[in-house]
Amino acid sequence: MKSCIILAGGEGRRIGFRKQFVEIRGKPLFMYSLEKALKLFEEVIVVLPADAVSKVPVPEGVKKVKGGKERQDSVLNALLETEAEIVVIHDAVRPLATEEMFREVADLGDYEGKIVAVPSRDTLKEVSADTVFRTVDRSQIWLSQTPQAFIRKILLECHFRARNEGFFGTDDASLLERYGYKVGVVQGSYWNIKLTYKEDIQFLEKILAKES
């Protein structure tokens, strides 16, 4: 069985509000990803802030899980609520991920994990104290996105090891990388943006309006 975990448990500390609940074209942002997942996976889990679990309505059959203090804690909470062989993890604030991305990343083949990513298009600079230190070779640099997929028992093992070591990765693939597992890559899209700043809302509104 394959399970999809939609991460909608963030507090929006940097931006000042919970981005996953921003309404765009009549529905909260997290629902765009949730609706795609329901078409593709046997089990769908949505991670929500603890105080929102009982308040936020979701479609029938979707399992709700309380989020943790950090993203990594939220993923672990969800992993403990499923027995699926393969889990697909997606950030709720990336509403433009396509169904094809979910399908491709969930087909692990010979890998223990797979991510959606895109090659860096910009020149990369290493900067220190407002001064350019050097130009980084971008030829092998890819920008990681979600969805990402993993063999559940391996990802769970990596989460427990990371917790014991006090290590926090910026995505789940970084945990597999840390412990020597093989992670594949699926070509993503530069449109698959993550809502990070307030101005991103207007961009998403325009794109989602065209898709509807």
Secondary structure, 3 states (H helix, E strand, C coil): CEEEEEECCCCCCCCCCCHHHCEECCEECHHHHHHHHHHHCCEEEEEECHHHCCCCCCCCCCEEEECCCCHHHHHHHHHCCCCCCEEEEEECCCCCCCHHHHHHHHCCCCCCEEEEEEECCCCEEEEECCEEEEEECCCCCEEEEEEEEEEHHHHHHHHHHHHHHCCCCCCCHHHHHHCCCCEEEEECCCCCCCCCCCHHHHHHHHHHHHHC
